[in-house]
Amino acid sequence: MTRIVPSQPYSGQKPGTSGLRKKVKVFQQPGYAENFIQSVFDVVERAPGSTLVLGGDGRYHNRTVIQQAIRMAAANGYGKVLVGKGGILSTPAASNVIRKHGASGGLILSASHNPGGPDEDFGIKYNIANGGPAPEGVTEAIHARTQTIDRWLTVDAPDVDLDTLGTTQIGALAVEVIDPVADYAQLMESLFDFSAIRAHVQSGFSMAFDAMSAVTGPYAIEILENRLGFARGTVRNGIPLEDFGGHHPDPNMVHAHELFETMFAPDAPDFGAASDGDGDRNLIVGRGRFITPSDSLAMLAANAHLAPGYAGGLKGIARSMPTSAAADRVAEALDLPCFETPTGWKFFGNLLDSGMATICGEESAGTGSDHVREKDGLWAVLLWLNILAVRGISVDALARDHWARFGRNYYARHDYEALPTEKADALMAQLKESLSSLSGKVFGTLEIAEADNFSYRDPVDGSTSSNQGVRVMFRGGSRVVFRLSGTGTEGATLRVYLERYEPVGGDLDRETPEMLADLIAAADAIAGITHHTGRTAPDVVT
């Protein structure tokens, strides 16, 4: 029987495409998670008896919220819940399950690449029927509902056994515990030439994959070791743990330092990769060669036709505004449309749904295609493996070949984390006020051509997204971008994106810090980073 539980509205964080993220202790408050889930159920479009997909990255509090959501789904008229065994579903796998099984949407329980554990982070987001993150209209409606909600609905029922495949009936609701890997692995086999990759592995090609004790582990073990034949132990930290084994599951040079040490050692394997907490990000590093996410997008787009799923060519390429323009040069060479969007996968979703783009990417290590409506870390790794197997060259050789053809975009992102919000806001406010006066200013050898606060008009629905980040463009193709990020749970993170373009025939084999030194100095002078924050160096360099 449905039980109505009185509730009080709360001033929750306005959920974006990354959903609602707070510390675990916040979510453990009575009614907190239930308020948000009920607000979702109250506003999203769904027919009676619809299917809901449910799962997460296995972090602390994951199982508790799954049981709450199942009982609430029963009370709110859903006909079926598909939940990953153990409560596990990577974000791209959840997107695929939603699409494959015709679900009305899904709740994904994750705080992405943020740390997990009793004192760390938790999150919930809702994905719609196309498998992608809820658009702004939906997230705004959810937020508005959290401000007025006065009850949530549930049923009295025992917990579902999440560790046994099969179906449990809760009233009219069928709860099916599914293999979280099976549908996803099948999709990957349809896109990539597993036979070519297996033959490459059998010829001696070696790999190291760091799952960071997060959700990608079971997927990587099944696909890389069981299906492609990589040696046992290729997947490191492959068991998802509630606290990610103490890791900060963000695949970058700081948090995946052990992988970097492996790949730059004398006896390094041929290929290295990692993924993040919920499986939607990737890190690519060859023997002695790190590939930036921006370059990875461009290199994958230039070679995607070598994989069966993309043999017919691409419809277009899309990148987020802070991502380097390396992909633009590939699009130009292939005579393809290229789209520069705000940060957020929902903008790619419109392009993918309309058939205007095939491959998309963000500088924050997120790359994907039209196979799902989320970025997909393991997909990017498999496309790299397919390309390397067919071309029969190393990561370093592929990178050098690419730069010789298109030029090189030296690129880095500097993150200043956990800044006092008022200081970060003051920095951005002053920077925006100065935009009109920046054109023509010279910083060392760099002259500013133009500066703006990026605005995007969606070519599909005509909507406009303003105030998306400050771009400072220099003559010759270099630029600096400044943005505040909302992916953390404490303070503000200032992200500074630095890009120097070297054309074909230029300095294509220099160290990135050396090539960006002038831009780093110019960025500090333009935005007053040290003045506003007191920081003399970033916390993380990617």
RAJO-V186253 format. One record per backbone hydrogen bond with DSSP energy under -1.0 kcal/mol. NH is the residue of the N-H (numbers start at 1). CO is the residue of the C=O. If there is no record, write none. Layout:
nh = [NH,NH]
co = [CO,CO]
This chain:
nh = [3,5,7,10,12,19,20,22,24,26,27,28,29,32,35,36,37,38,39,40,41,42,43,44,49,50,52,53,54,55,56,57,60,62,65,66,67,68,69,70,71,72,73,74,75,76,78,79,80,81,82,83,84,85,86,87,88,89,91,94,95,96,97,98,99,100,101,103,104,106,107,108,109,114,120,121,122,124,125,127,128,131,134,139,140,141,142,143,144,145,146,148,149,152,154,162,166,168,170,173,174,175,176,177,178,185,186,187,188,189,190,192,194,197,198,199,200,201,202,203,204,205,208,209,210,211,213,214,215,217,220,221,222,223,224,226,227,228,230,234,236,241,244,246,247,250,252,256,260,261,262,263,264,265,268,271,272,273,274,275,277,282,283,285,286,287,288,289,291,296,297,298,299,300,301,302,303,304,306,307,309,310,311,313,317,318,319,320,321,323,329,330,331,332,333,334,336,339,341,347,349,350,351,352,353,354,355,356,358,359,360,361,362,368,370,372,376,377,380,381,382,383,384,385,386,387,388,389,390,391,392,398,399,400,401,402,403,404,405,406,407,408,410,412,414,415,416,419,424,425,426,427,428,429,430,431,432,433,434,435,437,438,440,441,443,446,448,449,450,452,454,456,458,462,465,468,470,471,472,473,474,475,477,479,480,481,482,483,485,492,494,495,496,497,498,499,500,502,506,508,515,516,520,521,522,523,524,525,526,527,528,532,533,534,539,540,542]
co = [154,152,150,146,10,16,124,122,120,23,23,24,26,29,31,32,33,34,35,36,37,38,39,40,77,47,80,105,82,107,87,109,242,59,61,62,63,64,65,66,67,68,69,70,71,72,73,50,50,174,52,176,54,178,162,84,85,56,278,90,91,92,93,94,95,96,97,98,51,127,53,125,55,111,117,115,22,20,108,106,132,128,126,135,136,137,138,139,140,141,142,145,145,5,3,160,177,175,173,170,79,168,81,166,83,181,182,183,184,185,186,188,192,193,194,195,196,197,198,199,201,200,271,234,273,236,237,211,277,214,216,217,218,219,220,221,222,223,224,231,209,213,241,243,244,248,250,252,256,257,258,259,260,262,265,206,285,208,283,210,249,365,274,272,289,270,263,286,284,292,293,294,295,296,297,298,299,300,303,304,191,307,308,310,337,359,339,361,341,320,325,326,327,328,329,330,331,317,319,344,345,346,347,348,349,350,352,351,316,316,368,318,366,360,358,369,367,279,376,377,378,379,380,381,382,383,384,385,386,387,388,394,395,396,397,398,399,400,401,402,403,502,500,498,496,540,494,492,420,421,422,423,424,425,426,427,428,429,430,432,434,435,448,438,446,443,441,473,473,471,469,465,463,458,456,454,482,452,480,450,478,447,474,499,472,497,470,495,493,419,416,483,414,481,412,479,410,408,503,506,511,512,516,517,518,519,520,521,522,523,524,528,529,530,415,415,413]
